[in-house]
Amino acid sequence: MTDLALGMNLWSQSTSWPAYLDAARRIDRLGYRSLWTVDHLYAPFGDPLQNVFEGYLTLGAWATATTNVDLGLMVGANTFRNPALATKMVTTLDHASGGRAVLGLGGAWFEIEHRAYGLDFGRSMGERLDWLDEAAGAARALLDGEVVTSPAGGRYAFDELVQYPRPLRPRVPIMIGGQGRTKTLRTVARYADIWNATGHPAEVRELDGVLREHCAAVGRDQREIRRTMNLWFVVRDEKRTAERAWAAMMAHNKTDYEASLQPGRLTMGTPEQVAERILEYVDAGFSEILAEMPTPFDIETMERLIGEVKPLVDRG
């Protein structure tokens, strides 16, 4: 038997605010465990010059519109905000939501938005991942009530920094997204409570082994880290109907349909077909699925994923 945990990650691009807010409320009512939004300033899918809502202000509004779901960014771009400011923001979110905040962090990848906004993108992915590691360590300490002073020569320059109020949640989880074997997974092992991955089942099973090695090297119990998968679904009675629905969503988001057909992320079909795919990830050690959803939001998939697919997965 499996007790599948489900979250929903809503695209912030090419939507209206009323539709965005209504989707958040619906997900909360349906019984999902968590609710996420992407953290971008330009649209990451298709034409970058589409409407996009800012991540933390979105979460703040969702905090007062929902009552049950955990709330976080999938994942927060570390390059957008000083990590001390991010911990202050997520603490405020934790109070606004009654103790439901998660701090999502990632190294960032979308260069065009950094260039347009004048944000430092760093010299390389490796440098950004070094910044992420330093940021995650400072964030963990600040969220735990410690006083933080940065070491000389680092990216940040905190000077006996301590933050009040403390979060309501005894331990605000840090989620780190990414698959980098050398740096990202080491940072997950050191600081994360949740790891978010993408990829084929065999690939993420192998990456999980790399994470376990990093945990052993830093003296961390690997069982303390939740493994989550970021996947795309369309649930319909027939696969061809699901394909038509996905094509319409991609057209709405000005995204090439063929390019969106990523077999390591996208599954379209009947509840039985979707459950079979999820069970492959469960067998690889990932029993928490975070379903990413484009606009316009697919209410049928929202409802059937938790109402029909989850029971099939739980029965195995």
C-alpha positions as protocol buffer text, in pm:
chain_id: "A"
residue {
  index: 1
  type: MET
  ca { x: 0 y: 0 z: 0 }
}
residue {
  index: 2
  type: THR
  ca { x: 114 y: 354 z: -83 }
}
residue {
  index: 3
  type: ASP
  ca { x: -3 y: 676 z: 74 }
}
residue {
  index: 4
  type: LEU
  ca { x: 64 y: 906 z: -221 }
}
residue {
  index: 5
  type: ALA
  ca { x: 113 y: 1272 z: -129 }
}
residue {
  index: 6
  type: LEU
  ca { x: -1 y: 1515 z: -398 }
}
residue {
  index: 7
  type: GLY
  ca { x: 80 y: 1879 z: -450 }
}
residue {
  index: 8
  type: MET
  ca { x: -5 y: 2116 z: -735 }
}
residue {
  index: 9
  type: ASN
  ca { x: 230 y: 2365 z: -898 }
}
residue {
  index: 10
  type: LEU
  ca { x: 43 y: 2635 z: -1094 }
}
residue {
  index: 11
  type: TRP
  ca { x: 205 y: 2822 z: -1380 }
}
residue {
  index: 12
  type: SER
  ca { x: 201 y: 3195 z: -1313 }
}
residue {
  index: 13
  type: GLN
  ca { x: 207 y: 3297 z: -1680 }
}
residue {
  index: 14
  type: SER
  ca { x: -74 y: 3382 z: -1917 }
}
residue {
  index: 15
  type: THR
  ca { x: -351 y: 3378 z: -1655 }
}
residue {
  index: 16
  type: SER
  ca { x: -583 y: 3629 z: -1495 }
}
residue {
  index: 17
  type: TRP
  ca { x: -567 y: 3689 z: -1121 }
}
residue {
  index: 18
  type: PRO
  ca { x: -928 y: 3570 z: -1060 }
}
residue {
  index: 19
  type: ALA
  ca { x: -853 y: 3239 z: -1237 }
}
residue {
  index: 20
  type: TYR
  ca { x: -526 y: 3201 z: -1047 }
}
residue {
  index: 21
  type: LEU
  ca { x: -692 y: 3261 z: -711 }
}
residue {
  index: 22
  type: ASP
  ca { x: -986 y: 3034 z: -792 }
}
residue {
  index: 23
  type: ALA
  ca { x: -748 y: 2750 z: -883 }
}
residue {
  index: 24
  type: ALA
  ca { x: -565 y: 2789 z: -551 }
}
residue {
  index: 25
  type: ARG
  ca { x: -889 y: 2771 z: -356 }
}
residue {
  index: 26
  type: ARG
  ca { x: -1004 y: 2467 z: -551 }
}
residue {
  index: 27
  type: ILE
  ca { x: -678 y: 2280 z: -484 }
}
residue {
  index: 28
  type: ASP
  ca { x: -711 y: 2355 z: -114 }
}
residue {
  index: 29
  type: ARG
  ca { x: -1071 y: 2226 z: -107 }
}
residue {
  index: 30
  type: LEU
  ca { x: -981 y: 1909 z: -298 }
}
residue {
  index: 31
  type: GLY
  ca { x: -736 y: 1798 z: -30 }
}
residue {
  index: 32
  type: TYR
  ca { x: -396 y: 1840 z: -194 }
}
residue {
  index: 33
  type: ARG
  ca { x: -105 y: 1848 z: 49 }
}
residue {
  index: 34
  type: SER
  ca { x: 74 y: 2147 z: -100 }
}
residue {
  index: 35
  type: LEU
  ca { x: 36 y: 2436 z: -345 }
}
residue {
  index: 36
  type: TRP
  ca { x: 323 y: 2595 z: -537 }
}
residue {
  index: 37
  type: THR
  ca { x: 391 y: 2857 z: -798 }
}
residue {
  index: 38
  type: VAL
  ca { x: 692 y: 2908 z: -1020 }
}
residue {
  index: 39
  type: ASP
  ca { x: 929 y: 3199 z: -949 }
}
residue {
  index: 40
  type: HIS
  ca { x: 984 y: 3391 z: -1272 }
}
residue {
  index: 41
  type: LEU
  ca { x: 971 y: 3750 z: -1390 }
}
residue {
  index: 42
  type: TYR
  ca { x: 939 y: 3663 z: -1760 }
}
residue {
  index: 43
  type: ALA
  ca { x: 735 y: 3370 z: -1888 }
}
residue {
  index: 44
  type: PRO
  ca { x: 963 y: 3063 z: -1892 }
}
residue {
  index: 45
  type: PHE
  ca { x: 749 y: 2873 z: -2146 }
}
residue {
  index: 46
  type: GLY
  ca { x: 700 y: 2996 z: -2499 }
}
residue {
  index: 47
  type: ASP
  ca { x: 703 y: 3369 z: -2564 }
}
residue {
  index: 48
  type: PRO
  ca { x: 873 y: 3527 z: -2259 }
}
residue {
  index: 49
  type: LEU
  ca { x: 665 y: 3844 z: -2293 }
}
residue {
  index: 50
  type: GLN
  ca { x: 343 y: 3703 z: -2151 }
}
residue {
  index: 51
  type: ASN
  ca { x: 167 y: 3807 z: -1831 }
}
residue {
  index: 52
  type: VAL
  ca { x: 350 y: 3675 z: -1522 }
}
residue {
  index: 53
  type: PHE
  ca { x: 262 y: 3726 z: -1153 }
}
residue {
  index: 54
  type: GLU
  ca { x: 536 y: 3765 z: -890 }
}
residue {
  index: 55
  type: GLY
  ca { x: 586 y: 3463 z: -666 }
}
residue {
  index: 56
  type: TYR
  ca { x: 595 y: 3580 z: -306 }
}
residue {
  index: 57
  type: LEU
  ca { x: 309 y: 3828 z: -343 }
}
residue {
  index: 58
  type: THR
  ca { x: 110 y: 3542 z: -495 }
}
residue {
  index: 59
  type: LEU
  ca { x: 185 y: 3318 z: -196 }
}
residue {
  index: 60
  type: GLY
  ca { x: 84 y: 3595 z: 45 }
}
residue {
  index: 61
  type: ALA
  ca { x: -254 y: 3627 z: -123 }
}
residue {
  index: 62
  type: TRP
  ca { x: -298 y: 3250 z: -131 }
}
residue {
  index: 63
  type: ALA
  ca { x: -218 y: 3233 z: 242 }
}
residue {
  index: 64
  type: THR
  ca { x: -541 y: 3414 z: 327 }
}
residue {
  index: 65
  type: ALA
  ca { x: -744 y: 3233 z: 58 }
}
residue {
  index: 66
  type: THR
  ca { x: -656 y: 2878 z: 171 }
}
residue {
  index: 67
  type: THR
  ca { x: -662 y: 2690 z: 500 }
}
residue {
  index: 68
  type: ASN
  ca { x: -485 y: 2356 z: 460 }
}
residue {
  index: 69
  type: VAL
  ca { x: -217 y: 2339 z: 189 }
}
residue {
  index: 70
  type: ASP
  ca { x: 151 y: 2408 z: 245 }
}
residue {
  index: 71
  type: LEU
  ca { x: 267 y: 2703 z: 34 }
}
residue {
  index: 72
  type: GLY
  ca { x: 597 y: 2761 z: -146 }
}
residue {
  index: 73
  type: LEU
  ca { x: 784 y: 2861 z: -459 }
}
residue {
  index: 74
  type: MET
  ca { x: 880 y: 2588 z: -705 }
}
residue {
  index: 75
  type: VAL
  ca { x: 1152 y: 2694 z: -653 }
}
residue {
  index: 76
  type: GLY
  ca { x: 1262 y: 3041 z: -547 }
}
residue {
  index: 77
  type: ALA
  ca { x: 1538 y: 3186 z: -765 }
}
residue {
  index: 78
  type: ASN
  ca { x: 1824 y: 3250 z: -524 }
}
residue {
  index: 79
  type: THR
  ca { x: 1955 y: 3519 z: -758 }
}
residue {
  index: 80
  type: PHE
  ca { x: 1638 y: 3728 z: -722 }
}
residue {
  index: 81
  type: ARG
  ca { x: 1662 y: 3799 z: -349 }
}
residue {
  index: 82
  type: ASN
  ca { x: 1916 y: 3824 z: -73 }
}
residue {
  index: 83
  type: PRO
  ca { x: 1859 y: 3496 z: 120 }
}
residue {
  index: 84
  type: ALA
  ca { x: 1809 y: 3683 z: 447 }
}
residue {
  index: 85
  type: LEU
  ca { x: 1530 y: 3880 z: 283 }
}
residue {
  index: 86
  type: ALA
  ca { x: 1386 y: 3553 z: 150 }
}
residue {
  index: 87
  type: THR
  ca { x: 1380 y: 3406 z: 502 }
}
residue {
  index: 88
  type: LYS
  ca { x: 1207 y: 3720 z: 632 }
}
residue {
  index: 89
  type: MET
  ca { x: 950 y: 3688 z: 355 }
}
residue {
  index: 90
  type: VAL
  ca { x: 887 y: 3318 z: 415 }
}
residue {
  index: 91
  type: THR
  ca { x: 854 y: 3383 z: 790 }
}
residue {
  index: 92
  type: THR
  ca { x: 591 y: 3646 z: 716 }
}
residue {
  index: 93
  type: LEU
  ca { x: 419 y: 3394 z: 488 }
}
residue {
  index: 94
  type: ASP
  ca { x: 431 y: 3138 z: 768 }
}
residue {
  index: 95
  type: HIS
  ca { x: 248 y: 3373 z: 1004 }
}
residue {
  index: 96
  type: ALA
  ca { x: -2 y: 3479 z: 736 }
}
residue {
  index: 97
  type: SER
  ca { x: -83 y: 3115 z: 659 }
}
residue {
  index: 98
  type: GLY
  ca { x: -94 y: 2986 z: 1016 }
}
residue {
  index: 99
  type: GLY
  ca { x: 226 y: 2782 z: 985 }
}
residue {
  index: 100
  type: ARG
  ca { x: 213 y: 2646 z: 629 }
}
residue {
  index: 101
  type: ALA
  ca { x: 517 y: 2802 z: 462 }
}
residue {
  index: 102
  type: VAL
  ca { x: 799 y: 2625 z: 277 }
}
residue {
  index: 103
  type: LEU
  ca { x: 1118 y: 2798 z: 160 }
}
residue {
  index: 104
  type: GLY
  ca { x: 1189 y: 2685 z: -195 }
}
residue {
  index: 105
  type: LEU
  ca { x: 1537 y: 2758 z: -331 }
}
residue {
  index: 106
  type: GLY
  ca { x: 1719 y: 2692 z: -655 }
}
residue {
  index: 107
  type: GLY
  ca { x: 2021 y: 2823 z: -841 }
}
residue {
  index: 108
  type: ALA
  ca { x: 1815 y: 2990 z: -1122 }
}
residue {
  index: 109
  type: TRP
  ca { x: 1854 y: 2922 z: -1494 }
}
residue {
  index: 110
  type: PHE
  ca { x: 1655 y: 3173 z: -1704 }
}
residue {
  index: 111
  type: GLU
  ca { x: 1913 y: 3425 z: -1820 }
}
residue {
  index: 112
  type: ILE
  ca { x: 1684 y: 3654 z: -2021 }
}
residue {
  index: 113
  type: GLU
  ca { x: 1488 y: 3771 z: -1715 }
}
residue {
  index: 114
  type: HIS
  ca { x: 1808 y: 3844 z: -1524 }
}
residue {
  index: 115
  type: ARG
  ca { x: 1944 y: 4052 z: -1808 }
}
residue {
  index: 116
  type: ALA
  ca { x: 1619 y: 4244 z: -1852 }
}
residue {
  index: 117
  type: TYR
  ca { x: 1585 y: 4321 z: -1480 }
}
residue {
  index: 118
  type: GLY
  ca { x: 1954 y: 4392 z: -1426 }
}
residue {
  index: 119
  type: LEU
  ca { x: 1999 y: 4098 z: -1187 }
}
residue {
  index: 120
  type: ASP
  ca { x: 2339 y: 3935 z: -1141 }
}
residue {
  index: 121
  type: PHE
  ca { x: 2330 y: 3598 z: -1319 }
}
residue {
  index: 122
  type: GLY
  ca { x: 2684 y: 3507 z: -1221 }
}
residue {
  index: 123
  type: ARG
  ca { x: 2959 y: 3380 z: -1447 }
}
residue {
  index: 124
  type: SER
  ca { x: 2842 y: 3020 z: -1462 }
}
residue {
  index: 125
  type: MET
  ca { x: 2597 y: 2766 z: -1326 }
}
residue {
  index: 126
  type: GLY
  ca { x: 2872 y: 2646 z: -1094 }
}
residue {
  index: 127
  type: GLU
  ca { x: 2905 y: 2991 z: -940 }
}
residue {
  index: 128
  type: ARG
  ca { x: 2529 y: 3019 z: -893 }
}
residue {
  index: 129
  type: LEU
  ca { x: 2527 y: 2681 z: -719 }
}
residue {
  index: 130
  type: ASP
  ca { x: 2802 y: 2800 z: -486 }
}
residue {
  index: 131
  type: TRP
  ca { x: 2582 y: 3099 z: -404 }
}
residue {
  index: 132
  type: LEU
  ca { x: 2289 y: 2862 z: -347 }
}
residue {
  index: 133
  type: ASP
  ca { x: 2486 y: 2652 z: -100 }
}
residue {
  index: 134
  type: GLU
  ca { x: 2589 y: 2959 z: 98 }
}
residue {
  index: 135
  type: ALA
  ca { x: 2234 y: 3097 z: 88 }
}
residue {
  index: 136
  type: ALA
  ca { x: 2076 y: 2769 z: 202 }
}
residue {
  index: 137
  type: GLY
  ca { x: 2311 y: 2745 z: 499 }
}
residue {
  index: 138
  type: ALA
  ca { x: 2234 y: 3101 z: 608 }
}
residue {
  index: 139
  type: ALA
  ca { x: 1859 y: 3049 z: 558 }
}
residue {
  index: 140
  type: ARG
  ca { x: 1856 y: 2729 z: 765 }
}
residue {
  index: 141
  type: ALA
  ca { x: 2035 y: 2904 z: 1050 }
}
residue {
  index: 142
  type: LEU
  ca { x: 1811 y: 3213 z: 1039 }
}
residue {
  index: 143
  type: LEU
  ca { x: 1491 y: 3009 z: 1029 }
}
residue {
  index: 144
  type: ASP
  ca { x: 1617 y: 2812 z: 1329 }
}
residue {
  index: 145
  type: GLY
  ca { x: 1672 y: 3131 z: 1528 }
}
residue {
  index: 146
  type: GLU
  ca { x: 2050 y: 3146 z: 1508 }
}
residue {
  index: 147
  type: VAL
  ca { x: 2268 y: 3456 z: 1478 }
}
residue {
  index: 148
  type: VAL
  ca { x: 2440 y: 3463 z: 1139 }
}
residue {
  index: 149
  type: THR
  ca { x: 2765 y: 3631 z: 1041 }
}
residue {
  index: 150
  type: SER
  ca { x: 2900 y: 3551 z: 696 }
}
residue {
  index: 151
  type: PRO
  ca { x: 3250 y: 3412 z: 652 }
}
residue {
  index: 152
  type: ALA
  ca { x: 3497 y: 3636 z: 471 }
}
residue {
  index: 153
  type: GLY
  ca { x: 3514 y: 3598 z: 97 }
}
residue {
  index: 154
  type: GLY
  ca { x: 3163 y: 3468 z: 40 }
}
residue {
  index: 155
  type: ARG
  ca { x: 2876 y: 3600 z: -167 }
}
residue {
  index: 156
  type: TYR
  ca { x: 2692 y: 3752 z: 129 }
}
residue {
  index: 157
  type: ALA
  ca { x: 2797 y: 3980 z: 414 }
}
residue {
  index: 158
  type: PHE
  ca { x: 2563 y: 3920 z: 708 }
}
residue {
  index: 159
  type: ASP
  ca { x: 2679 y: 4082 z: 1030 }
}
residue {
  index: 160
  type: GLU
  ca { x: 2538 y: 3932 z: 1352 }
}
residue {
  index: 161
  type: LEU
  ca { x: 2202 y: 3898 z: 1181 }
}
residue {
  index: 162
  type: VAL
  ca { x: 1908 y: 3759 z: 1376 }
}
residue {
  index: 163
  type: GLN
  ca { x: 1543 y: 3773 z: 1275 }
}
residue {
  index: 164
  type: TYR
  ca { x: 1219 y: 3824 z: 1465 }
}
residue {
  index: 165
  type: PRO
  ca { x: 952 y: 3708 z: 1480 }
}
residue {
  index: 166
  type: ARG
  ca { x: 1036 y: 3340 z: 1471 }
}
residue {
  index: 167
  type: PRO
  ca { x: 824 y: 3131 z: 1232 }
}
residue {
  index: 168
  type: LEU
  ca { x: 517 y: 2962 z: 1372 }
}
residue {
  index: 169
  type: ARG
  ca { x: 624 y: 2632 z: 1223 }
}
residue {
  index: 170
  type: PRO
  ca { x: 877 y: 2458 z: 1451 }
}
residue {
  index: 171
  type: ARG
  ca { x: 1096 y: 2385 z: 1147 }
}
residue {
  index: 172
  type: VAL
  ca { x: 1014 y: 2564 z: 824 }
}
residue {
  index: 173
  type: PRO
  ca { x: 1106 y: 2313 z: 552 }
}
residue {
  index: 174
  type: ILE
  ca { x: 1361 y: 2411 z: 290 }
}
residue {
  index: 175
  type: MET
  ca { x: 1300 y: 2265 z: -54 }
}
residue {
  index: 176
  type: ILE
  ca { x: 1585 y: 2258 z: -302 }
}
residue {
  index: 177
  type: GLY
  ca { x: 1520 y: 2171 z: -664 }
}
residue {
  index: 178
  type: GLY
  ca { x: 1770 y: 2029 z: -909 }
}
residue {
  index: 179
  type: GLN
  ca { x: 1967 y: 1726 z: -1018 }
}
residue {
  index: 180
  type: GLY
  ca { x: 2330 y: 1843 z: -1010 }
}
residue {
  index: 181
  type: ARG
  ca { x: 2532 y: 1550 z: -878 }
}
residue {
  index: 182
  type: THR
  ca { x: 2831 y: 1736 z: -738 }
}
residue {
  index: 183
  type: LYS
  ca { x: 2694 y: 2061 z: -599 }
}
residue {
  index: 184
  type: THR
  ca { x: 2312 y: 2064 z: -588 }
}
residue {
  index: 185
  type: LEU
  ca { x: 2269 y: 1724 z: -426 }
}
residue {
  index: 186
  type: ARG
  ca { x: 2543 y: 1804 z: -177 }
}
residue {
  index: 187
  type: THR
  ca { x: 2350 y: 2119 z: -78 }
}
residue {
  index: 188
  type: VAL
  ca { x: 2032 y: 1909 z: -50 }
}
residue {
  index: 189
  type: ALA
  ca { x: 2214 y: 1670 z: 182 }
}
residue {
  index: 190
  type: ARG
  ca { x: 2344 y: 1952 z: 400 }
}
residue {
  index: 191
  type: TYR
  ca { x: 2040 y: 2176 z: 431 }
}
residue {
  index: 192
  type: ALA
  ca { x: 1719 y: 2058 z: 261 }
}
residue {
  index: 193
  type: ASP
  ca { x: 1413 y: 1897 z: 413 }
}
residue {
  index: 194
  type: ILE
  ca { x: 1263 y: 1836 z: 67 }
}
residue {
  index: 195
  type: TRP
  ca { x: 1433 y: 1750 z: -261 }
}
residue {
  index: 196
  type: ASN
  ca { x: 1245 y: 1817 z: -584 }
}
residue {
  index: 197
  type: ALA
  ca { x: 1360 y: 1631 z: -894 }
}
residue {
  index: 198
  type: THR
  ca { x: 1261 y: 1574 z: -1256 }
}
residue {
  index: 199
  type: GLY
  ca { x: 1355 y: 1295 z: -1495 }
}
residue {
  index: 200
  type: HIS
  ca { x: 1282 y: 936 z: -1591 }
}
residue {
  index: 201
  type: PRO
  ca { x: 1229 y: 683 z: -1307 }
}
residue {
  index: 202
  type: ALA
  ca { x: 1561 y: 507 z: -1367 }
}
residue {
  index: 203
  type: GLU
  ca { x: 1744 y: 840 z: -1375 }
}
residue {
  index: 204
  type: VAL
  ca { x: 1601 y: 971 z: -1049 }
}
residue {
  index: 205
  type: ARG
  ca { x: 1653 y: 636 z: -878 }
}
residue {
  index: 206
  type: GLU
  ca { x: 2021 y: 664 z: -964 }
}
residue {
  index: 207
  type: LEU
  ca { x: 2032 y: 1028 z: -850 }
}
residue {
  index: 208
  type: ASP
  ca { x: 1875 y: 924 z: -521 }
}
residue {
  index: 209
  type: GLY
  ca { x: 2172 y: 696 z: -472 }
}
residue {
  index: 210
  type: VAL
  ca { x: 2402 y: 995 z: -525 }
}
residue {
  index: 211
  type: LEU
  ca { x: 2206 y: 1191 z: -266 }
}
residue {
  index: 212
  type: ARG
  ca { x: 2243 y: 908 z: -17 }
}
residue {
  index: 213
  type: GLU
  ca { x: 2619 y: 916 z: -69 }
}
residue {
  index: 214
  type: HIS
  ca { x: 2627 y: 1290 z: 0 }
}
residue {
  index: 215
  type: CYS
  ca { x: 2417 y: 1239 z: 313 }
}
residue {
  index: 216
  type: ALA
  ca { x: 2660 y: 978 z: 441 }
}
residue {
  index: 217
  type: ALA
  ca { x: 2953 y: 1211 z: 371 }
}
residue {
  index: 218
  type: VAL
  ca { x: 2803 y: 1500 z: 571 }
}
residue {
  index: 219
  type: GLY
  ca { x: 2657 y: 1284 z: 850 }
}
residue {
  index: 220
  type: ARG
  ca { x: 2293 y: 1341 z: 757 }
}
residue {
  index: 221
  type: ASP
  ca { x: 2020 y: 1082 z: 795 }
}
residue {
  index: 222
  type: GLN
  ca { x: 1885 y: 1052 z: 440 }
}
residue {
  index: 223
  type: ARG
  ca { x: 1543 y: 960 z: 577 }
}
residue {
  index: 224
  type: GLU
  ca { x: 1502 y: 1320 z: 695 }
}
residue {
  index: 225
  type: ILE
  ca { x: 1471 y: 1439 z: 332 }
}
residue {
  index: 226
  type: ARG
  ca { x: 1139 y: 1406 z: 147 }
}
residue {
  index: 227
  type: ARG
  ca { x: 1175 y: 1306 z: -218 }
}
residue {
  index: 228
  type: THR
  ca { x: 932 y: 1484 z: -450 }
}
residue {
  index: 229
  type: MET
  ca { x: 886 y: 1462 z: -827 }
}
residue {
  index: 230
  type: ASN
  ca { x: 772 y: 1746 z: -1051 }
}
residue {
  index: 231
  type: LEU
  ca { x: 554 y: 1595 z: -1327 }
}
residue {
  index: 232
  type: TRP
  ca { x: 293 y: 1706 z: -1581 }
}
residue {
  index: 233
  type: PHE
  ca { x: -42 y: 1529 z: -1627 }
}
residue {
  index: 234
  type: VAL
  ca { x: -359 y: 1544 z: -1829 }
}
residue {
  index: 235
  type: VAL
  ca { x: -626 y: 1298 z: -1713 }
}
residue {
  index: 236
  type: ARG
  ca { x: -908 y: 1208 z: -1952 }
}
residue {
  index: 237
  type: ASP
  ca { x: -1111 y: 900 z: -2047 }
}
residue {
  index: 238
  type: GLU
  ca { x: -914 y: 867 z: -2371 }
}
residue {
  index: 239
  type: LYS
  ca { x: -555 y: 955 z: -2452 }
}
residue {
  index: 240
  type: ARG
  ca { x: -642 y: 1144 z: -2769 }
}
residue {
  index: 241
  type: THR
  ca { x: -877 y: 1368 z: -2572 }
}
residue {
  index: 242
  type: ALA
  ca { x: -597 y: 1438 z: -2325 }
}
residue {
  index: 243
  type: GLU
  ca { x: -361 y: 1521 z: -2612 }
}
residue {
  index: 244
  type: ARG
  ca { x: -609 y: 1773 z: -2754 }
}
residue {
  index: 245
  type: ALA
  ca { x: -644 y: 1937 z: -2413 }
}
residue {
  index: 246
  type: TRP
  ca { x: -266 y: 1965 z: -2374 }
}
residue {
  index: 247
  type: ALA
  ca { x: -231 y: 2109 z: -2723 }
}
residue {
  index: 248
  type: ALA
  ca { x: -486 y: 2377 z: -2638 }
}
residue {
  index: 249
  type: MET
  ca { x: -297 y: 2467 z: -2319 }
}
residue {
  index: 250
  type: MET
  ca { x: 31 y: 2493 z: -2508 }
}
residue {
  index: 251
  type: ALA
  ca { x: -130 y: 2715 z: -2772 }
}
residue {
  index: 252
  type: HIS
  ca { x: -265 y: 2939 z: -2497 }
}
residue {
  index: 253
  type: ASN
  ca { x: 87 y: 2968 z: -2353 }
}
residue {
  index: 254
  type: LYS
  ca { x: 245 y: 3032 z: -2696 }
}
residue {
  index: 255
  type: THR
  ca { x: 452 y: 2717 z: -2651 }
}
residue {
  index: 256
  type: ASP
  ca { x: 541 y: 2469 z: -2923 }
}
residue {
  index: 257
  type: TYR
  ca { x: 340 y: 2152 z: -2876 }
}
residue {
  index: 258
  type: GLU
  ca { x: 605 y: 1909 z: -3002 }
}
residue {
  index: 259
  type: ALA
  ca { x: 872 y: 2065 z: -2778 }
}
residue {
  index: 260
  type: SER
  ca { x: 643 y: 2022 z: -2477 }
}
residue {
  index: 261
  type: LEU
  ca { x: 616 y: 1644 z: -2518 }
}
residue {
  index: 262
  type: GLN
  ca { x: 877 y: 1553 z: -2259 }
}
residue {
  index: 263
  type: PRO
  ca { x: 840 y: 1180 z: -2175 }
}
residue {
  index: 264
  type: GLY
  ca { x: 1032 y: 1226 z: -1851 }
}
residue {
  index: 265
  type: ARG
  ca { x: 774 y: 1478 z: -1730 }
}
residue {
  index: 266
  type: LEU
  ca { x: 447 y: 1454 z: -1923 }
}
residue {
  index: 267
  type: THR
  ca { x: 189 y: 1175 z: -1898 }
}
residue {
  index: 268
  type: MET
  ca { x: -146 y: 1203 z: -2078 }
}
residue {
  index: 269
  type: GLY
  ca { x: -421 y: 944 z: -2062 }
}
residue {
  index: 270
  type: THR
  ca { x: -670 y: 757 z: -1850 }
}
residue {
  index: 271
  type: PRO
  ca { x: -654 y: 741 z: -1469 }
}
residue {
  index: 272
  type: GLU
  ca { x: -513 y: 390 z: -1502 }
}
residue {
  index: 273
  type: GLN
  ca { x: -237 y: 503 z: -1739 }
}
residue {
  index: 274
  type: VAL
  ca { x: -142 y: 797 z: -1517 }
}
residue {
  index: 275
  type: ALA
  ca { x: -142 y: 578 z: -1205 }
}
residue {
  index: 276
  type: GLU
  ca { x: 83 y: 325 z: -1376 }
}
residue {
  index: 277
  type: ARG
  ca { x: 332 y: 600 z: -1453 }
}
residue {
  index: 278
  type: ILE
  ca { x: 327 y: 738 z: -1100 }
}
residue {
  index: 279
  type: LEU
  ca { x: 385 y: 391 z: -959 }
}
residue {
  index: 280
  type: GLU
  ca { x: 713 y: 378 z: -1150 }
}
residue {
  index: 281
  type: TYR
  ca { x: 828 y: 681 z: -948 }
}
residue {
  index: 282
  type: VAL
  ca { x: 694 y: 535 z: -624 }
}
residue {
  index: 283
  type: ASP
  ca { x: 901 y: 224 z: -694 }
}
residue {
  index: 284
  type: ALA
  ca { x: 1204 y: 453 z: -743 }
}
residue {
  index: 285
  type: GLY
  ca { x: 1152 y: 598 z: -395 }
}
residue {
  index: 286
  type: PHE
  ca { x: 938 y: 905 z: -472 }
}
residue {
  index: 287
  type: SER
  ca { x: 595 y: 887 z: -308 }
}
residue {
  index: 288
  type: GLU
  ca { x: 524 y: 1261 z: -326 }
}
residue {
  index: 289
  type: ILE
  ca { x: 421 y: 1400 z: -665 }
}
residue {
  index: 290
  type: LEU
  ca { x: 397 y: 1771 z: -739 }
}
residue {
  index: 291
  type: ALA
  ca { x: 187 y: 1810 z: -1051 }
}
residue {
  index: 292
  type: GLU
  ca { x: 275 y: 2112 z: -1262 }
}
residue {
  index: 293
  type: MET
  ca { x: -23 y: 2271 z: -1435 }
}
residue {
  index: 294
  type: PRO
  ca { x: -25 y: 2518 z: -1725 }
}
residue {
  index: 295
  type: THR
  ca { x: -292 y: 2777 z: -1789 }
}
residue {
  index: 296
  type: PRO
  ca { x: -582 y: 2779 z: -1846 }
}
residue {
  index: 297
  type: PHE
  ca { x: -601 y: 2558 z: -1541 }
}
residue {
  index: 298
  type: ASP
  ca { x: -730 y: 2208 z: -1610 }
}
residue {
  index: 299
  type: ILE
  ca { x: -1002 y: 2155 z: -1351 }
}
residue {
  index: 300
  type: GLU
  ca { x: -1082 y: 1804 z: -1475 }
}
residue {
  index: 301
  type: THR
  ca { x: -724 y: 1690 z: -1418 }
}
residue {
  index: 302
  type: MET
  ca { x: -712 y: 1863 z: -1078 }
}
residue {
  index: 303
  type: GLU
  ca { x: -1019 y: 1671 z: -964 }
}
residue {
  index: 304
  type: ARG
  ca { x: -943 y: 1333 z: -1122 }
}
residue {
  index: 305
  type: LEU
  ca { x: -578 y: 1322 z: -1017 }
}
residue {
  index: 306
  type: ILE
  ca { x: -669 y: 1326 z: -648 }
}
residue {
  index: 307
  type: GLY
  ca { x: -1014 y: 1167 z: -679 }
}
residue {
  index: 308
  type: GLU
  ca { x: -936 y: 877 z: -918 }
}
residue {
  index: 309
  type: VAL
  ca { x: -562 y: 844 z: -977 }
}
residue {
  index: 310
  type: LYS
  ca { x: -446 y: 866 z: -614 }
}
residue {
  index: 311
  type: PRO
  ca { x: -670 y: 576 z: -497 }
}
residue {
  index: 312
  type: LEU
  ca { x: -533 y: 359 z: -779 }
}
residue {
  index: 313
  type: VAL
  ca { x: -175 y: 440 z: -677 }
}
residue {
  index: 314
  type: ASP
  ca { x: -248 y: 384 z: -309 }
}
residue {
  index: 315
  type: ARG
  ca { x: -381 y: 38 z: -386 }
}
residue {
  index: 316
  type: GLY
  ca { x: -64 y: -28 z: -584 }
}
